[in-house]
């Protein structure tokens, strides 16, 4: 993703560019490494500033609560389709 100056803001794991909905997988290093956590916060904020909705997922969510994950994606895509 690029900002208004053409600078790279982030590479998201999976996304729907036209609707600005992204899915980010957060592995253990995203919670245990303070430097990674700082980068994630900055990147997440930059994506929000660009109008993206970011769905963050963990291995536990993907393994044990697939319905919740799918529901979050569907809800975000539906909401994005109604944006002006």
BELFEN-V990025 format. One record per helix or strand. SS is the DSSP state (helix for helix, strand for strand). FROM is the first residue (numbers start at 1). LEN is the number of residues. Records with the same first field share a line. If there is no record, write none. Layout:
BEGIN
SS = FROM-LEN  FROM-LEN
END
This chain:
BEGIN
strand = 2-1  8-1  14-3  21-5  53-5
helix = 17-3  29-4  34-16  59-6  66-16
END
